[in-house]
Amino acid sequence: MSKRGDRRRAVREMTDDSRLDTKEVIFGNRFSFKTALAGISMLAFLLRFLNVIQTFEVPTVVELLGDAKGYFDWALEISQGNWYGTETFYQAPLYPYFLAVIIKAFGPSITVIRIIQAALGACGVALLGLSVRKLLSAKTGLVAALILATYPPAIFYDGIIQKASLATFLLCILVAACVQLQSQPRTIAAFLVGVALGLLVLTRENALLWIPVVPIWIYITTRGLESGSWKLLLGFSAGILTILFPIAARNASLGGEWSPTTFQAGTNFYIGNNQNANGIYIPLVPGQGTPAFERYDAKKLAEQEIGRSLTSREISKFWMSKALDEIAEQPTRWLQLVIAKTFMTFNRYEVPDVENLYIFREYSVPLKLAPLMHFGVLCPLGIWGLITTWPKRRQIWLIQLFLVTMIAAVALFFILGRYRNPVAILLIPFAAAGLLDILDRIRMRNWRGIKYSFISTMLVAAIFCNLRVHEEESLQASCYSNMGIAACKVGNLQVGIQFLEQAVAEFPEMAEGYANLGRAYFLDGQYGRAANALTVALRLEPRLRGAYIQLGETYEILGKNAEARQQYQEALRLDPADTTVQEALLRVQ
């Protein structure tokens, strides 16, 4: 037989052994694993780069809002020399410091940051492909890499100023480090696992749940080694302490209390589990859902109720205790909420924060795949993959445990698409395995014994993941409103008003949309329309203090001092310490 025939036969007989060397042939005799993975990683970067270019002029990219603005402003402050800071960390700190390094090197360019995040996304694709190859097979590794490369939510999160991009990259590093430790159990590998997990914790605090999981996995996996597992456990502990101990010491030096990450766990738990919670983010004070208000409101409200000044830890404990008290008062209602949040966690819809994948796809070709490839497709494939890879559970159970604990962490707080993104990343290896199993069975017509279980599993999962569980019009309208605000902030009032009018048309019950539209009308000199919009906003939500102030200013300009005085009095009732409103009242006496 010819050498070519021998080579082809070798390819046909190749197993899915994860220990095959890097020269293994994947597609006939044309591509090696390395070549194919490099091509997929390049595709990932090109798609992300194209998304950056096509969304260059989106208003919320030109003018940052919400957490994005908070992170960027914090990064600017750091890059200007305030590297140590003056307060304990309230938000996860690694992403602002990551941005600060970029700003220090390249200047405060949003586009440069987005391109660097695109490169990190491509690197994450390569790391995931290499990890899945070792865990399952080379073919599965390439399919997993291809899914992550083209997955629209991943492209979207890599293209906005949010920590989800860095968290995805660090998660891929953590998985790769754990796989390396599993294949070569050395102390340095365990140390790197600890470092990777520590960095991830400083980006996504709920990764704290994995700190006890990894040592248990190390002990069970390596207890049969001659050298024992204690050296590996020490190596992991040294790695995690190298990252988290300095943060805890810094927090203690500034606030007198030790914390390896932040002090917002109690507040976030309350937001996700109080008696009025609905599963998504609702700020403690209506209309004040930005970082500039979050910390201040949590502190002010807690101290008002307790009656004294509170430390950062005491504030977090206050909100945690308050949440647990409300859960104890209505346990059935809370159980229903948890069930609803579980549905939300597995749902196809990417719950937006300030920016919305479904609006961005109007600008971006790479995001137009969103209707075809979304979590509602990924999750059923992943569930089938979990079933078909069960025989290999001994080598993948850590990833399975990561997945389960992350699902619990998301469902126990509140749902945002970017918070749920780590679940998608951990599902991708199993989705790749599930997809390959389906394709292999179609090709070989091998459905005996699994036909009905497959159909029932996939049907139930598909229905479960694709039910409509969110007020999508409301969330969409909120993001149109944010686009309008951003456009107005850069002086493009006409475009801003168009977005804001689209927001209230999409969801007429959105009080904040009318409040923002009233502000835009005011800036444009349309005072009559401003008064009408602000009046509607306050009818829908009487606690919007800023709308009272804006309506008072509008009435002042219209010469209606009595009406203006009434609005200022309402604003002062909500915040008696506001000196600006006190001065306004004196003007209209």
Secondary structure, DSSP 8 states (H G I E B T S, - for coil): --HHHHHHHHHHT----TT--TT-EEETTTEEHHHHHHHHHHHHHHHHHHHHHHTTT-HHHHS--HHHHHHHHHHHHHHTT-SS-SS--SS--HHHHHHHHHHHHH-S-HHHHHHHHHHHHHHHHHHHHHHHHHHT-HHHHHHHHHHHHH-HHHHHHHTSSSTHHHHHHHHHHHHHHHHHHHHS--HHHHHHHHHHHHHHHTT-GGGGGGTTHHHHHHHHHHTTSTT-SHHHHHHHHHHHHHHHHHHHHHHHHHHSS--SS-S-HHHHHHHHHSTT--SS---SSTT--SHHHHHHHHHHHHHHHHTS---HHHHHHHHHHHHHHHHHHSHHHHHHHHHHHHHHHT-S----SSS-HHHHTTT-SGGGGTTTSSHHHHHHHHHHHHHHTGGGHHHHHHHHHHHHHHHHHHHHS---HHHHHHHHHHHHHHHHHHHHHHHHHHHHT--TTTHHHHHHHHHHHHHHHHS--S-HHHHHHHHHHHHHHHHHHTT-HHHHHHHHHHHHHH-TT-HHHHHHHHHHHHHTT-HHHHHHHHHHHHHH-TT-HHHHHHHHHHHHHTT-HHHHHHHHHHHHHH-TT-HHHHHHHHHT-
